[in-house]
Amino acid sequence: SAGDDGACVCLCEKFEPSLVVPLTLADQLEITNDIRPIALQILQESNVGIWLRRAGLERGDIDLDSLKKAASRILPASHRLRYKVREERRLWLLEAGTLDTRPSLEAQLERTEFELNSRMLPDLHGWLEKFRAVKTQQLKEAARHSQEEANELASKAAAEAGEGAESTRLVPWRDPDVAAQLAERKSPHRALLLCRCGHSKVWHAKPAAATALPAGGGYGPTTLTSAPKILGLKPLGPASLMKDLPATQAFSMISEAAKPRAPPRTRSEPSISGGRLV
């Protein structure tokens, strides 16, 4: 879990995907006006209906949660973004159940949030990479334009002061492309897909609800890379009545093998009828 300063002081028991967006990439105003609408658009366009219906949810019950974290030894000051069930909807679902069903409902909601974030946060991360590329290009163009103006002012100052060596030394000319390259080094930090504690996925285990088979049967473990596994059917009755049965030989569906037939005759082919060739 994460401490007050945003640093991870221990290993989490489970992996909770979150998108770490540095403050150098997006401030609170950009989170509200630019990133949140895109995140909700991804929610509307993603194929996550089966996960929502399984938990009794709709797309309007999901919101983008933003948590601001201070800088730590490994991460800069950033926002932690993740999709989360709205608190009023979560409380309504829990109150609708009984005391015995609340743990299973909590596990189901936790599993749904894990699947939603595993599916949609990579798409939001891809959009943020384009957002960062646009910002970096703007920084480069601003630095190039600023250097071009500085060179123009320096040239005018040198022309007014004369062509002497002293004036040239005081107002040197600099390459705008070099200024653009230096500005690119100061580009915003990249967004990262990490756990809420700040560690990567390899340091965590999947939530138990994402790997356990439901008590009522149904589909097996849900993953993003494999299809659901369906258990094979077993014969009814005690095992003692089935385990000692002798193996039976396979039998064909017809009594005898099919006999070969002559190919159908056409009118253009000759044949013999009554000893005559017709």
ABEGO torsion letter per residue (X at the ends): XBBAAGBBABBBABBBBBBBBBAAABBAAAAAAAAAAAAAAAAAABBAAAAAAAAGBBAAABBBBBBBBBBBAABBBBBBBBBBBBAAAAAAAAAABBAAAAAAAAAAAAAAAAAAAAAAAAAAAAAAAAAAAAAAAAAAAAAAAAAAAAAAAAAAAAAAAEABAAAAAABBBBBAAAAAAAAAAABBBBBBBBBAAGBBAAABBBBAAAABBBAAEEBBBBBAABBBBBBBBBBBEBAAAAAABBBBBBBBABABBBBBBBBBBBAABBBBBGGBBX
